Amino acid sequence: MNSEFNSIGIQKKPVDTTVVVAMSGGVDSSTVAGIMKKEGYNVIGITLKLYDDNKETTKSKQCCAGQDIMDAKRVANKLNIDHKILYYQNKFKQEVIDNFVESYLKGETPIPCIQCNQTVKFRDLYEVSKNLNADALVTGHYVKSITNNNTTNMYRAVDENRDQSYFLFNTTREQLDYLRFPLGGMLKDKTREIAKKLDLNVADKPDSQDICFVPNGDYASVIQKFRPDSFQKGNIKNLDGKIVGVHHGIINFTVGQRKGIKVSDKEPLYVIRIDPEKKEIIVGPKEKIGKININLKDLNLLTDKMEFNQEIFVKVRSTGKLLNAKINFLENNEGEVNLVNPEYGISPGQACVFYNKDQFGHKVLGGGWITEH
């Protein structure tokens, strides 16, 4: 047997290695497919159709719809690789869109990108890749992965402005050992440069900005479409329980929000809490949204708990900074995070992702979902 490891940490020659590349039609995944092909791997591109186009989404910068599928097909033809389209609209509706809507109705702030990665992208695509006898599933995510002795660990990307590790905390250990992320060690400019050298039609394609099924960031319109009954009026109260205003649906608010409350006071007001049962929004001053303790449910750990005995960092939002913290593990797969310094605007429904630091960078240890209590 060949004793040398190839560029993705598998003990085979590239020509004897089959990889599935998840191709969304964007520049990142297209470049990954090009890199794998150029290095001599046997590449199978797979594109997921996750929702049906409509007049709003076709003009916006989205992924996994009609135009992007055509772009992925063109890239596959250019690279001369096999390309398959999987029609996952029903799965995506049930496991991502429905979850997104229900989460808002509970007064939470959901992250559908994590649900998507956890379900149709990694769980289902993982199974498809295994059935194709592929050696690895390769994606264009900006996370760094390091494989030693058939064990892969995930790290924040070199390009911290592009780092997507927050969105991948719910990956299972089994999936992670099978996944590869070639872009984690390079800057976005380098990715586009490679795409241009490969003469790919998507080299200058803009990045998708919004949640793919939310046209122009208007998530209220999505909820209106699926649950028109959810726009029910309710009271806006201050911390003393006094009614200070009226709202037209709790789904228009998230914890920590300042703009759009439409209630005047001598100092700026923020959303402190959302009560979905009473359909109430509780508002107050900024100092009341600072938190030291965060409760988590449905923990997913990618490493041994012994690793939590050293310095730990957490992220409580995708664009947030790393915060010093300690983690207490509780029963029923729950946990409590104790922050060294208060953090503002922490919302139920968001993820809290754990990191520590070693010689390779900030390593993802896992994470959990933020709850109210």
FENGIPE-V629437 format. One record per pair of residues at least 24 apart in sequence whose ideal C-beta (glycine too) atoms are under 8 Angstrom apart, sorted by the first residue. I is the first residue (numbers start at 1). J is the second residue. D is the distance in whole Angstrom. If there is no record, write none. Layout:
I	J	D
I	J	D
This chain:
6	39	8
6	41	8
7	39	6
7	182	8
8	136	6
8	138	7
8	147	7
8	180	5
8	182	7
9	147	3
9	148	8
9	152	7
9	180	8
10	135	5
10	136	7
12	135	7
13	40	8
14	39	5
14	40	4
14	41	5
15	40	5
15	41	8
15	42	7
16	42	8
17	41	5
17	42	7
17	135	5
17	136	8
18	42	4
18	43	8
18	44	7
18	132	7
18	133	6
18	134	5
18	135	6
19	43	6
19	44	7
19	134	6
19	135	6
19	136	5
19	137	7
19	138	5
19	180	7
20	44	5
20	45	8
20	46	6
20	125	7
20	128	7
20	129	4
20	132	6
20	134	4
20	136	8
20	137	5
20	138	7
21	45	5
21	46	7
21	81	8
21	138	5
21	139	7
22	46	6
22	47	8
22	48	7
22	121	7
22	125	6
22	137	7
22	138	7
22	139	5
22	140	7
23	47	5
23	72	4
23	75	7
23	76	7
23	83	7
24	48	8
24	63	4
24	64	6
24	68	6
24	72	7
24	140	7
25	63	6
25	64	8
25	67	7
25	68	3
25	69	6
25	70	7
25	71	4
25	72	4
25	75	8
25	202	7
26	63	6
26	68	7
26	71	8
26	140	7
26	202	6
26	205	6
26	207	7
26	208	7
27	191	6
27	192	6
27	195	5
27	200	7
27	202	5
27	203	6
27	204	8
27	205	5
27	207	8
28	140	3
28	141	8
28	142	7
28	183	6
28	191	6
29	72	8
29	139	7
29	140	4
30	71	7
30	72	7
30	75	4
30	140	8
30	195	6
30	200	5
30	202	5
31	140	7
31	183	7
31	191	5
31	192	8
31	194	5
31	195	5
31	198	7
31	200	7
32	138	6
32	139	7
32	140	5
32	182	5
32	183	6
33	75	6
33	76	7
33	79	6
33	81	6
34	75	8
34	79	6
34	194	7
34	195	7
34	198	4
34	200	6
35	182	6
35	194	7
36	138	6
36	182	8
37	79	5
37	80	8
37	81	6
38	198	7
43	79	7
43	81	4
43	82	7
44	81	7
44	82	5
44	83	8
44	84	7
44	132	6
44	134	7
45	72	7
45	75	8
45	76	5
45	79	8
45	81	5
45	82	7
45	83	4
45	84	7
46	83	8
46	84	5
46	85	8
46	86	6
46	125	7
46	128	7
46	129	8
47	72	4
47	73	7
47	83	7
47	84	7
47	85	5
47	86	7
48	85	8
48	86	5
48	88	5
48	92	8
48	120	6
48	121	7
48	125	7
49	85	6
49	86	7
49	87	5
49	88	7
49	89	6
50	88	6
50	89	6
50	92	4
50	96	8
50	116	8
50	120	7
50	212	7
50	213	7
51	89	6
51	92	6
51	93	7
51	97	8
51	212	7
51	213	5
52	89	6
54	215	8
56	215	4
56	216	7
56	221	8
57	213	7
57	215	5
60	210	7
60	215	5
60	216	6
61	206	5
61	207	7
61	208	5
61	209	5
61	210	7
62	208	6
62	210	7
62	212	5
62	213	8
62	215	8
63	208	5
63	212	5
64	212	5
65	212	7
71	201	7
71	202	5
71	205	7
74	201	5
75	200	6
75	201	7
75	202	6
78	198	8
78	199	7
78	200	6
78	201	7
79	198	8
86	124	8
86	125	8
86	128	7
88	120	5
88	124	7
91	119	7
91	120	5
91	124	7
92	116	7
92	120	6
92	213	8
95	119	4
95	120	7
96	120	7
96	213	8
97	213	6
97	222	7
97	226	7
98	226	8
100	211	8
100	219	8
100	222	7
101	222	7
101	223	5
101	226	5
101	227	6
101	230	8
103	349	5
104	219	7
104	223	6
104	230	8
104	250	8
104	251	4
105	223	8
105	227	7
105	230	6
105	250	8
105	251	7
105	276	7
106	276	5
106	348	8
106	349	8
107	250	6
107	274	3
107	275	7
107	276	4
107	348	7
107	372	8
108	347	7
108	348	5
108	349	3
108	350	8
109	254	4
109	255	7
109	347	4
109	348	7
109	349	5
109	350	6
110	349	5
111	167	7
111	318	7
111	349	7
111	350	6
111	351	6
112	211	6
112	213	8
113	167	5
113	211	7
114	167	5
114	168	8
114	169	7
114	170	6
114	351	6
117	167	6
117	168	6
117	170	7
117	171	7
118	170	4
118	171	7
122	171	6
122	172	8
122	175	5
122	179	7
123	175	7
126	175	5
126	178	6
129	178	7
130	178	8
136	178	6
136	179	7
136	180	5
137	175	8
137	178	6
137	179	5
137	180	7
138	179	8
138	180	5
138	181	8
138	182	7
139	179	7
139	180	8
139	181	6
140	181	8
140	183	6
141	167	8
141	168	7
141	181	5
141	183	7
141	184	8
142	181	8
142	183	6
142	184	6
142	188	8
143	168	6
143	181	5
143	184	5
143	364	8
144	181	7
144	184	3
144	185	6
144	360	7
144	361	6
145	176	8
145	179	7
145	180	6
145	181	5
145	184	6
146	360	5
147	177	8
147	180	8
150	177	6
151	177	6
152	176	5
152	177	5
152	178	8
152	179	7
152	180	8
153	302	7
153	303	8
153	360	8
153	363	6
153	364	8
154	181	8
154	302	7
154	363	7
154	364	4
155	184	7
155	360	6
155	361	4
155	362	6
155	363	5
155	364	7
156	355	7
156	361	6
156	362	4
156	364	8
157	183	7
157	184	5
157	185	8
158	184	7
158	185	5
158	186	7
158	187	7
158	361	8
159	186	7
159	187	5
159	188	6
161	188	8
162	187	8
162	188	5
165	353	7
165	355	8
165	362	8
165	364	5
166	315	5
166	317	8
166	318	5
166	351	7
166	353	5
167	318	7
168	364	7
169	300	6
169	302	8
169	351	6
169	353	4
169	354	8
169	364	6
169	366	6
169	367	4
170	300	5
170	351	8
170	367	7
171	300	8
171	302	7
172	300	7
173	302	6
176	302	6
219	251	8
220	249	8
220	251	6
220	252	6
223	251	5
232	279	6
233	279	8
234	278	7
234	279	3
234	280	6
234	281	7
235	278	8
235	279	8
235	280	5
235	281	8
236	261	7
236	263	6
236	280	7
236	281	5
236	282	8
236	283	6
237	280	6
237	281	7
237	282	6
237	283	7
238	269	8
238	282	8
238	283	6
238	284	6
239	272	7
239	282	7
239	283	8
239	284	5
239	288	7
244	283	7
247	281	5
250	274	5
250	276	6
250	279	6
250	280	8
250	281	6
253	281	5
254	347	5
255	289	7
255	345	6
255	346	7
255	347	4
255	348	7
256	289	5
256	344	6
256	345	2
256	346	7
256	347	6
257	345	8
270	345	8
273	372	8
286	344	7
289	344	5
289	345	6
289	346	8
290	342	4
290	343	7
290	344	5
291	339	7
291	342	6
291	343	6
291	344	8
291	346	5
292	338	6
292	339	5
292	341	8
292	342	5
293	336	6
293	337	7
293	338	6
293	339	7
294	336	7
294	337	4
294	339	7
294	346	6
294	352	6
294	370	6
295	334	7
295	335	8
295	336	6
295	370	7
295	371	5
295	372	8
295	373	6
296	334	6
296	335	4
296	336	7
296	337	6
296	352	6
296	367	8
296	368	3
296	369	6
296	370	6
296	371	7
297	332	8
297	333	7
297	334	5
297	368	6
297	369	5
297	371	5
298	333	6
298	368	6
298	369	5
299	329	7
299	333	5
299	334	7
299	335	5
299	366	7
299	367	7
299	368	4
300	366	5
300	367	6
300	368	7
301	365	7
301	366	4
302	364	6
302	365	6
302	366	5
303	363	8
303	365	5
303	366	7
305	329	7
307	356	6
307	365	6
308	354	8
308	356	8
308	365	7
310	356	6
311	356	6
311	357	7
312	354	6
312	355	7
312	356	6
312	365	8
313	354	8
313	355	4
313	356	7
313	357	7
313	362	7
314	339	8
314	352	5
314	353	6
314	354	6
314	355	7
314	367	8
315	352	7
315	353	5
315	355	7
316	343	6
316	346	5
316	350	6
316	351	8
316	352	5
316	370	7
317	345	8
317	350	6
322	355	6
322	362	7
327	354	6
334	368	8
335	368	6
346	370	6
348	372	5
